[in-house]
Every structure is written in structure tokens, then in C-alpha cells.
């Protein structure tokens, strides 16, 4: 089993001055029993990797293109991310699915490109409030998993983040029973596809309004192997207690 993972998604937040937060976080977590990852916006990646060097914190990106190079103005390839010193990349976040119309097939192609470069692909799935209220949650996340996850995924290069869209940035969190139901379902779905041994090693993160105050309860839910954290990852003072909660879970 891989180490539990606390991943922070800064989204489109952060300037050069924010690197001081990373230095603080790295200083607070020089070593760790879990994996700690921060995903800043692309212009900061290289400097962020330098800022956390020598600590337990590593740096990830928030997206990549499926192609290795070429005529794709404004895009960044997995090879470029690797070259900038990142270890991981978030793919198929609901904001990218919504803002950029990313499909499951595109997310899958990006994940294949990331894995081919030796990056950890963190693939996001999650239902809308409308889907949840219509009782379609498991159908939706099941279809996203089937469509977005590459065929040759392994526990070494793949992480799944369950992020109900209605819980992202809203302060609303599913009940612990709802989280348990979806995570159990995802584990089974992966098991059917990749076999029980591989599926048991693929980390399943919960994401959506994780805060220092609710992290320990969420980490006690079965099949929760960590968190993808948005707002509460921007300040080391907020993210550090979440890391500590996962370390002691
Ligand atoms: C996210 O965007 O991945 C997220 C979980 O955001 P927040 O923690 O702010 O809800």
C-alpha cells in the first residue's frame, strides 16, 4: 500500500510571494509518514519545486496536454512538467471539465501522457447536485472512472479523487456515510477492472471543503486514503493540521 496522500490544489491562486507559504510548509514537514503535495499554478511550478527541495513536500501541476509537444498554443505537456520538477498532475478536475469542456476521453489521454512521463496522475470524478438529488451519483462517477482512467493504470501511477461538485468551495460536505458509499463503490469498480490487488493499492482521495475541523472525521472513513484540498491548502496554517490529521489517521 502506498503512503496516504494530502494534496493541495491552489487553482488559479498564488504569485511569487506565495512561495513563502511553501517554504513554511516544507519547514513544518521536513519529513512525513504520508505524501504531501501542493499543486500551484503553472508559472510557479519550477520555483515551487525549488522552494520545497529537501522537505517532504512535493509539487504537482493542475493539468497537462495529451501530446508531448507541438502546435498547441498555451498548453503544457507532461514532459515539460517533469522537466520543471513536478511529480504529479491533477487531471479532469470538475472546473476543467466545466470551464474547458474536457471529456472523459480527453482526461484519459492526458492521464496516459502523464503516466508515460513517470508522473502520478490524480484523476478527479464527482457528481453535480442535480445528479446527487436524482440518485445518479454512482452511475455518474462509475461512468467517469470507466472513461477517464487508462487501461494500464497501476497503484504506482494512479490516484482517484472523489470530489462532489456541490461540495467544492461551498463549505458543504457529504455525510460520512455518503463518502463511504462512493469510495467503496469506486474501490469495487477499480477491482473489477484491474483486479483486487491493484485496486486496493490505488489511493482514493476525498475532496470538497476539507478543513482542519472536519479532516479527522473524513480520514476515519474506510477507503479514504487522503484528501484533495482547495481553499484550505493556500495557507500552511490551514493545510498543516490537515496533514497532521492524515498522519495520525
Ligand atoms: C478542489 O477544488 O479540489 C477542492 C476540493 O476545493 P475546496 O477544498 O476549496 O472545496
Boltz pocket constraint, residues with backbone or C-beta under 6 A from the ligand:
constraints:
  - pocket:
      binder: B
      contacts: [[A, 9], [A, 163], [A, 167], [A, 168], [A, 169], [A, 170], [A, 171], [A, 207], [A, 208], [A, 209], [A, 210], [A, 228], [A, 229], [A, 230], [A, 231], [A, 232]]
      max_distance: 6.0
